[in-house]
Amino acid sequence: MKCSARIEAGVCGFQTTVTADSPDEQMVTLAIRTDCEKIAALAEALSDKQIDAYDEIARGSEGVILSAAREKLLGCCAACAVPVGIFKSVQVAGGVALPKDIEIRMAPG
């Protein structure tokens, strides 16, 4: 299955497009386009990996995606929404989640 996600990270204004592809609905490859240099570094770290969707869920925060995000996204970027979007895209492409939009709404006070 193939899954595409467009992620607007927030006040930074950066946009990221994730395409996750899994012909066998388990092993997933990623293509990530972004205008953020930190997410570009994360994309580079993930670009040569085949991610096992089932293992990624089992490993949770210790999986390939979130481990790479912790390494590449430091400081204020540590709470970036893009890694969650990547993780969800892998789940959908791997056939372990249904495609459904994710939303976080921020409001003062």
GROMACS elastic network, one bead per residue, 0.5 to 0.9 nm:
[ bonds ]
;  ai    aj funct       b0    kb
    1    20     6  0.82876   500
    1    21     6  0.59923   500
    1    22     6  0.52054   500
    1    23     6  0.57762   500
    1    24     6  0.75486   500
    1    25     6  0.60355   500
    1    92     6  0.77007   500
    1    94     6  0.67945   500
    1    95     6  0.70708   500
    2    19     6  0.71487   500
    2    20     6  0.57223   500
    2    22     6  0.61651   500
    2    23     6  0.77775   500
    2    25     6  0.89500   500
    2    89     6  0.87559   500
    2    92     6  0.78511   500
    2    93     6  0.51356   500
    2    94     6  0.84501   500
    3    18     6  0.79680   500
    3    19     6  0.57104   500
    3    20     6  0.51648   500
    3    21     6  0.64109   500
    3    22     6  0.87542   500
    3    89     6  0.59520   500
    3    90     6  0.77976   500
    3    92     6  0.63665   500
    3    93     6  0.53305   500
    3    99     6  0.79066   500
    4    17     6  0.71558   500
    4    18     6  0.55542   500
    4    20     6  0.63457   500
    4    21     6  0.86487   500
    4    89     6  0.69524   500
    4    93     6  0.88113   500
    5    16     6  0.81217   500
    5    17     6  0.56740   500
    5    18     6  0.51035   500
    5    19     6  0.65294   500
    5    20     6  0.85125   500
    5    85     6  0.71704   500
    5    86     6  0.80049   500
    5    89     6  0.67696   500
    5   101     6  0.88470   500
    6    15     6  0.72153   500
    6    16     6  0.58641   500
    6    18     6  0.64838   500
    6    19     6  0.89559   500
    6    85     6  0.84217   500
    7    10     6  0.89721   500
    7    14     6  0.85045   500
    7    15     6  0.57093   500
    7    16     6  0.51004   500
    7    17     6  0.62079   500
    7    18     6  0.79186   500
    7    81     6  0.79441   500
    7    82     6  0.64159   500
    7    85     6  0.68833   500
    8    11     6  0.88287   500
    8    12     6  0.88584   500
    8    13     6  0.68780   500
    8    14     6  0.62115   500
    8    16     6  0.65555   500
    8    17     6  0.89065   500
    8    81     6  0.83050   500
    8    82     6  0.79369   500
    9    12     6  0.67867   500
    9    13     6  0.66001   500
    9    14     6  0.59073   500
    9    15     6  0.62689   500
    9    16     6  0.77402   500
    9    80     6  0.65790   500
    9    81     6  0.58053   500
    9    82     6  0.62744   500
   10    13     6  0.57460   500
   10    14     6  0.72663   500
   10    15     6  0.86627   500
   10    80     6  0.84092   500
   10    81     6  0.82054   500
   11    14     6  0.81035   500
   12    15     6  0.89591   500
   12    36     6  0.89475   500
   14    34     6  0.72494   500
   14    35     6  0.58674   500
   14    36     6  0.57705   500
   15    33     6  0.83993   500
   15    34     6  0.58200   500
   15    35     6  0.62712   500
   15    36     6  0.74283   500
   15    82     6  0.89880   500
   16    32     6  0.69626   500
   16    33     6  0.56065   500
   16    35     6  0.69248   500
   16    36     6  0.78582   500
   16    39     6  0.80636   500
   16    82     6  0.74110   500
   17    31     6  0.81416   500
   17    32     6  0.57179   500
   17    33     6  0.51685   500
   17    34     6  0.63962   500
   18    30     6  0.69287   500
   18    31     6  0.58881   500
   18    33     6  0.66019   500
   18    34     6  0.86863   500
   18    85     6  0.79753   500
   18    86     6  0.65503   500
   18    89     6  0.73520   500
   19    29     6  0.82629   500
   19    30     6  0.57291   500
   19    31     6  0.51068   500
   19    32     6  0.63921   500
   19    33     6  0.87177   500
   19    86     6  0.86355   500
   19    89     6  0.74572   500
   19    90     6  0.88651   500
   19    93     6  0.89235   500
   20    28     6  0.62613   500
   20    29     6  0.57270   500
   20    31     6  0.65383   500
   20    32     6  0.85698   500
   20    86     6  0.81052   500
   20    89     6  0.59305   500
   20    90     6  0.58517   500
   20    92     6  0.82542   500
   20    93     6  0.58259   500
   20    94     6  0.86144   500
   21    25     6  0.83764   500
   21    27     6  0.82689   500
   21    28     6  0.53984   500
   21    29     6  0.54154   500
   21    30     6  0.65437   500
   21    31     6  0.84591   500
   21    89     6  0.88926   500
   21    90     6  0.78914   500
   21    93     6  0.56822   500
   21    94     6  0.79384   500
   22    25     6  0.50066   500
   22    26     6  0.62831   500
   22    27     6  0.56349   500
   22    29     6  0.65969   500
   22    90     6  0.84367   500
   22    93     6  0.55363   500
   22    94     6  0.59490   500
   22    95     6  0.86119   500
   23    26     6  0.79097   500
   23    27     6  0.77201   500
   23    28     6  0.79542   500
   23    93     6  0.84992   500
   23    94     6  0.85787   500
   24    27     6  0.65542   500
   24    28     6  0.84296   500
   24    94     6  0.76729   500
   25    28     6  0.74780   500
   25    53     6  0.79743   500
   25    92     6  0.87145   500
   25    93     6  0.62683   500
   25    95     6  0.53399   500
   25    96     6  0.82332   500
   26    51     6  0.80098   500
   26    52     6  0.55892   500
   26    53     6  0.52822   500
   26    54     6  0.66655   500
   26    90     6  0.89431   500
   26    91     6  0.88496   500
   26    93     6  0.77851   500
   26    95     6  0.71793   500
   26    96     6  0.85356   500
   27    50     6  0.58678   500
   27    51     6  0.54386   500
   27    53     6  0.61859   500
   27    54     6  0.85906   500
   27    90     6  0.89045   500
   27    93     6  0.87352   500
   27    94     6  0.67510   500
   28    49     6  0.83748   500
   28    50     6  0.54259   500
   28    52     6  0.62234   500
   28    53     6  0.66388   500
   28    90     6  0.63699   500
   28    91     6  0.89139   500
   28    93     6  0.68019   500
   28    94     6  0.64810   500
   29    46     6  0.86002   500
   29    47     6  0.76082   500
   29    48     6  0.80423   500
   29    49     6  0.66869   500
   29    50     6  0.51408   500
   29    51     6  0.64179   500
   29    90     6  0.82480   500
   30    43     6  0.82629   500
   30    46     6  0.72342   500
   30    47     6  0.63055   500
   30    48     6  0.84993   500
   30    49     6  0.80024   500
   30    50     6  0.79780   500
   30    51     6  0.84795   500
   30    86     6  0.84907   500
   30    89     6  0.89827   500
   30    90     6  0.80799   500
   31    43     6  0.77110   500
   31    46     6  0.87907   500
   31    47     6  0.68571   500
   32    39     6  0.87146   500
   32    40     6  0.78157   500
   32    43     6  0.57692   500
   32    44     6  0.85722   500
   32    46     6  0.89019   500
   32    47     6  0.79913   500
   32    86     6  0.87258   500
   33    39     6  0.87713   500
   33    40     6  0.74230   500
   33    43     6  0.78320   500
   34    37     6  0.77426   500
   34    39     6  0.67397   500
   34    40     6  0.61950   500
   34    43     6  0.85546   500
   35    39     6  0.79873   500
   35    40     6  0.74312   500
   36    39     6  0.53593   500
   36    40     6  0.60270   500
   36    41     6  0.87387   500
   37    41     6  0.62827   500
   37    42     6  0.87430   500
   38    41     6  0.51165   500
   38    42     6  0.64711   500
   38    43     6  0.86700   500
   38    72     6  0.67207   500
   38    73     6  0.63616   500
   38    74     6  0.88950   500
   38    77     6  0.81080   500
   39    43     6  0.60051   500
   39    44     6  0.84976   500
   39    69     6  0.85021   500
   39    72     6  0.78599   500
   39    73     6  0.75787   500
   39    82     6  0.77849   500
   39    83     6  0.86528   500
   40    44     6  0.61404   500
   40    45     6  0.86369   500
   41    44     6  0.50600   500
   41    45     6  0.63057   500
   41    46     6  0.87823   500
   41    72     6  0.66038   500
   41    73     6  0.87132   500
   42    45     6  0.50651   500
   42    46     6  0.63659   500
   42    47     6  0.85663   500
   42    65     6  0.86081   500
   42    68     6  0.65156   500
   42    69     6  0.62489   500
   42    71     6  0.84634   500
   42    72     6  0.58334   500
   42    73     6  0.76896   500
   42    83     6  0.87539   500
   43    46     6  0.51393   500
   43    47     6  0.58152   500
   44    47     6  0.50499   500
   44    48     6  0.77209   500
   45    48     6  0.73126   500
   45    49     6  0.81052   500
   45    68     6  0.68500   500
   45    72     6  0.85409   500
   46    49     6  0.54957   500
   46    50     6  0.83775   500
   46    51     6  0.87161   500
   46    64     6  0.79920   500
   46    65     6  0.72880   500
   46    68     6  0.76000   500
   47    50     6  0.84270   500
   49    64     6  0.87532   500
   51    54     6  0.88122   500
   51    55     6  0.80336   500
   51    56     6  0.71303   500
   51    64     6  0.72689   500
   51    65     6  0.84777   500
   51    90     6  0.78322   500
   52    55     6  0.52983   500
   52    56     6  0.60007   500
   52    57     6  0.87534   500
   52    90     6  0.85617   500
   52    94     6  0.78891   500
   53    56     6  0.50832   500
   53    57     6  0.64310   500
   53    58     6  0.87626   500
   53    87     6  0.88995   500
   53    90     6  0.60499   500
   53    91     6  0.58177   500
   53    92     6  0.87407   500
   53    93     6  0.80625   500
   53    94     6  0.53034   500
   53    95     6  0.81830   500
   53    96     6  0.74652   500
   54    57     6  0.53595   500
   54    58     6  0.63189   500
   54    59     6  0.87276   500
   54    91     6  0.80069   500
   54    94     6  0.76080   500
   54    96     6  0.74639   500
   55    59     6  0.59990   500
   55    60     6  0.84476   500
   55    63     6  0.75143   500
   56    59     6  0.52465   500
   56    60     6  0.61093   500
   56    61     6  0.85833   500
   56    62     6  0.81683   500
   56    63     6  0.50238   500
   56    64     6  0.67418   500
   56    65     6  0.78219   500
   56    87     6  0.82529   500
   56    90     6  0.85406   500
   56    91     6  0.84409   500
   57    60     6  0.51436   500
   57    61     6  0.86507   500
   57    63     6  0.74513   500
   57    87     6  0.87347   500
   57    91     6  0.78238   500
   57    96     6  0.89342   500
   58    62     6  0.89319   500
   58    63     6  0.79150   500
   59    62     6  0.51938   500
   59    64     6  0.84405   500
   60    63     6  0.54323   500
   60    64     6  0.89407   500
   60    66     6  0.77745   500
   61    64     6  0.84351   500
   61    65     6  0.81969   500
   61    66     6  0.54810   500
   61    67     6  0.66749   500
   62    65     6  0.82326   500
   62    66     6  0.64990   500
   62    67     6  0.56101   500
   63    66     6  0.58186   500
   63    67     6  0.58670   500
   63    68     6  0.84132   500
   64    67     6  0.53755   500
   64    68     6  0.61069   500
   64    69     6  0.86112   500
   65    68     6  0.52974   500
   65    69     6  0.61860   500
   65    70     6  0.87878   500
   65    83     6  0.69138   500
   65    84     6  0.87935   500
   65    86     6  0.75445   500
   65    87     6  0.66051   500
   66    70     6  0.61708   500
   66    71     6  0.86356   500
   66    83     6  0.66001   500
   66    84     6  0.81177   500
   66    87     6  0.78400   500
   67    70     6  0.52220   500
   67    71     6  0.64491   500
   67    72     6  0.88318   500
   68    71     6  0.50890   500
   68    72     6  0.61368   500
   68    73     6  0.83004   500
   69    72     6  0.51653   500
   69    73     6  0.54606   500
   69    74     6  0.84553   500
   69    78     6  0.76859   500
   69    83     6  0.64733   500
   70    73     6  0.56363   500
   70    74     6  0.68642   500
   70    78     6  0.67741   500
   71    74     6  0.71130   500
   72    77     6  0.89553   500
   72    78     6  0.85439   500
   73    76     6  0.80554   500
   73    77     6  0.52006   500
   73    78     6  0.50247   500
   73    79     6  0.82326   500
   73    80     6  0.78364   500
   74    77     6  0.55588   500
   74    78     6  0.50004   500
   74    79     6  0.87421   500
   75    78     6  0.56293   500
   75    79     6  0.84541   500
   76    79     6  0.65088   500
   76    80     6  0.78355   500
   77    80     6  0.50997   500
   77    81     6  0.88969   500
   78    81     6  0.89903   500
   79    82     6  0.89220   500
   80    83     6  0.68589   500
   80    84     6  0.81801   500
   81    84     6  0.55339   500
   81    85     6  0.65752   500
   81   104     6  0.89970   500
   82    85     6  0.50048   500
   82    86     6  0.62529   500
   82    87     6  0.86392   500
   83    87     6  0.60942   500
   83    88     6  0.85789   500
   84    87     6  0.50006   500
   84    88     6  0.61178   500
   84    89     6  0.85090   500
   85    88     6  0.51409   500
   85    89     6  0.60829   500
   85    90     6  0.86710   500
   85   102     6  0.80239   500
   86    89     6  0.50633   500
   86    90     6  0.63328   500
   86    91     6  0.87653   500
   87    90     6  0.52266   500
   87    91     6  0.64240   500
   87    92     6  0.89096   500
   88    92     6  0.63064   500
   88    93     6  0.86418   500
   88    97     6  0.77473   500
   88    99     6  0.84653   500
   88   102     6  0.89607   500
   89    92     6  0.51856   500
   89    93     6  0.60995   500
   89    94     6  0.83866   500
   89    97     6  0.88168   500
   89    99     6  0.81311   500
   90    93     6  0.51350   500
   90    94     6  0.58779   500
   90    95     6  0.85295   500
   90    96     6  0.86673   500
   90    97     6  0.88375   500
   91    94     6  0.51070   500
   91    95     6  0.62672   500
   91    96     6  0.52339   500
   91    97     6  0.52996   500
   91    98     6  0.80438   500
   91    99     6  0.88414   500
   92    95     6  0.51435   500
   92    96     6  0.59441   500
   92    98     6  0.56654   500
   92    99     6  0.58650   500
   92   100     6  0.89869   500
   93    96     6  0.77629   500
   93    97     6  0.81100   500
   93    98     6  0.89939   500
   93    99     6  0.88687   500
   94    97     6  0.77019   500
   95    98     6  0.72962   500
   97   100     6  0.86140   500
